[in-house]
Amino acid sequence: MTALTQVRDRVRTHLVGRDRELDLVLAAVAAGRDLLLEGPPGTSKSTLLRAITAEWGIPLVFVEGNADLTPAKLVGHHNPARVLREDYSPENFVDGPLLEAMRGGGFLYVEEFNRAPEDTLNTLLTAMAEREIAVPRVGRVAALPTFRVVASMNPFDNVGTTRLSTSVHDRLCRLAVGYQDDEAERGIVALRAPLHGVDPLLYTRLVADAVAVTRATRTHDDLRQGSSVRGAIDLTLVAGQLLGLARVTSSADPGYPDVVFDAMVVALSGRIFLDETVETTPERVLRTIWEDHFVLQPAAAAPG
């Protein structure tokens, strides 16, 4: 337990917030369990796993779940050129991400888990249940003790997804990962979007505004899904360049709100998804959010 606590404390230095989620993920994987992380994009799921595997010195193998992820792509294949010359043999087999993670004792991280075909998921079931799989013309491949399957899925996305079977759910622990609070998101943006040469007071205000309008997309009635904190990061970076072009050096400058709106269009319009029942555009929705923040609630947009 002392060793796990030390790992937790070191991993924390790579994260902004997420103390509870870190404890729960560490507890699950340290207990030898496979895990499903359920939450929208941009909620630090991959950052969390990357920090843990880096601390343990094991691989983190990424796989994107989609209709093209066949069992052969997941497990691996024989090199066709060598097969023609040498016939099938274990030596000419090219490991796929599953075998790479098993042999290396790493985490196989399957993003968009519920987009993968059922027969591909069944291949993972065997690896999770037995910690080994049988590969034709290769033999049985056993996983090292640190091998884990960690999957993620977006509960708000139902386009092109399939319902996970009871067998899949039964073999996975589950953790719901939501958005962080505004203070934590401001910390993330400040870490990921530094602006050199910008007045500190202007920068603080810009980060606060970027986070505020981005978070507002998640609760807007016309949107099925809003933007993650990645939108606020890009908004800050784009606005930083626009501030220089417009020669805006203070948030009190009359041109400052317009700069933020232009950055919102570039950074957020492709990250928000309209409700299918409304007739509007992403730009119009962003304009109403901008007006709510800068016109209807000027006190909320004031520095500090």
Secondary structure, 3 states (H helix, E strand, C coil): CHHHHHHHHHHHCCCCCCHHHHHHHHHHHHCCCCEEEECCCCCCHHHHHHHHHHHHCCCEEEEECCCCCCHHHHHEEECHHHHHHHCCCHHHEEECHHHHHHHHCCEEEEECHHHCCHHHHHHHHHHHHHCEEEECCCEEEECCCCCEEEEEECCCCCCCCCCCCHHHHHCCEEEECCCCCHHHHHHHHHHHCCCCCCCHHHHHHHHHHHHHHHHHCCCCCCEEECCCHHHHHHHHHHHHHHHHHCCCCCCCCCCHHHHHHHHHHHHHCCCCEECCCCCCCHHHHHHHHHHHHHHHCCCCCCCC
